């Protein structure tokens, strides 16, 4: 792959669930060319470069909406998926409102719910990480306003049953909000077919772009109902001290992140062209890693191993300090992983992984030999 921080040691990266590496081919060069040749502040600067930048961003909004099979929706860009979820919580809900969500939600959702005093009920799940949708009816209250679903757990990698989520939301006329952080573009999400009200996405994970860009995909009618999370300059209606009431300016205060927008458009284009090969490759790596972990003595895979699965696995090693195991993997072979609670507190409780997990998440450029090296080194460390 590339050089590790340790001199003379090759870097073997298994933490793509945190952020992808390497990025999409050509991405560093694209960002460099943007900074050297195209750098403008969209909607502020006048000139040909600014006009081209504005057209490019408009095209990117449409490309994202089409990617999620919702061409009539609008894409609003944010600094990341966390802010996107904060907008959905703070902009749509009121203190005292109630929502239903899965047990596998990230703190990017749970902490905004706490912050804004939103009541919530967690859908029960089995020890193998499967959400029990049959209990949904019993959780609905008079003040229930939405269903939030994390498409793929960042602890187990298990992909949620979106058809079941869609049916529950439709039956009770509830908005359905999706967190696609660990799913897109690996998992195909058809917003229109599922009746998804709004989807939050990030660019720096499986889209293979850089940090600093995420967003919301939703219908203009729904977005117009939301309150902005932050206020500031937009380059429009500058004599008015109120935020503009039109889209997307209503939610995009401050200077746009030009380099991240250019990077994301480049990465999205690469992912669209290579999606079939990329998903096939990731599926093979995910399965190969699972098989290697299953035959390793002293390893227990967290959650079930059947059904749709994102490219990540979490393990525990009873009787061993997972932090020490992770450190040894790095020290011996430059293997980088993630150890801890992964910002998903309720998931660990239902899975019985109350001491945290050690997570491995390959990317599309991970080599078969790297998976073999990981499994072999893990076996050595545990011996």
Phi, psi and omega in degrees: 000278180202177182287138176275171176293334177281127183303136177069010180247130179285142181273124176244105193263119179233045178226042180292342176291337176276308170198147186283147172198132356293163177279179180303140179306133179086358184294313179302320180294323180294317179294320179298316180293325177298312182293328182276329191237337191238000192301112177218167174255103186305137179072005177242310184281142175258148179135173184295320182297318180293321179297318178294322178297315180297318178296321180296319180292320176300316178298320181296321177303314180294320181297320179293315180299318177294323181301322180268020174057044177217068187298338180275354179278166175247145175258125174252129182269142178227170177292351179174176180292328180301314179294325178301314178293324177298322177296317180295321180288304186286332183274337185252330188254160177241152175307132182097344174294161182236139176229161174246138178214166180282166178288348188256022179287147178278159176296347173298338173257313188297321181289320172300321177300316178296314184301320185261015173057047176263128177286149179213152172238137180263130174293128178299157178218155178279168180298336179268013169087017181260126180289136182267087184292341180295343181270357187304314184306320184289345183266346183289132178240172180297330182258017178288127187243347184192162172241124177253134182225125170276114189299319178223129182292135177277359175261312183259333186085356182292132179273131183292153175283092184291331177296318178295317178299316180299316181297317179297314181295316181294319182299326182255010178054045180254142171299141178249119181248133182245138170258112186257018190307311184265005186250310186278138003265011183296318178263129178283123181242114180260095185299316183294316181295324182274349183070035181287129180284314180208144179235131175259136183225163174227153184266340195267358179264247186289348172284349173066029177258191182266163176295159174107006180212131172210201178170184178236136171247122182198167178291147177304322180299320178289315182300325180294340179277345184277145171277141176296150178276318179231162180231154180168193181291144178231353186082005180227147179046050188290345177278350181261126181278357173271152174296143176304147180265007180250162184262150000270001185305329182306331185241008184236061177287143179091169182294135177293151180275084184305311180300319180291325177294316178297319180295317183293322178296320177297313182293320179298318178299317179295316181296323180293320179289323187254014190299315182298313179293323181295313182292323177297316180296314180295323178298317180295317179296318180298316180292318180297318179295318178302312181298321178294319180292323181295330182265007180268119179297138178088005181246134172238122177283134182273126181086172181286162181245005179257161176082180181303136187215131174288163184283067175201150175224141173248144179228160165237159179228088185310132179086356181241148175280114184296327178296320178293321177299314180298317179297320180294322177299320179289315184297319185281318188224009180071027180275122183255130183220191178229128178237140179140212185253356170058027175058031180224075191298320185286331178299317182295325180294312184290332180275351182077014181260061187286350176260012182090180178222165172253120189249136175238127181224102178288165175239177184296343180257006176293136181273151175302323180293332178289322176297316178300318180297316179302310182297316181297316181292321178298318177300317180296316182298318183286337175285000000 
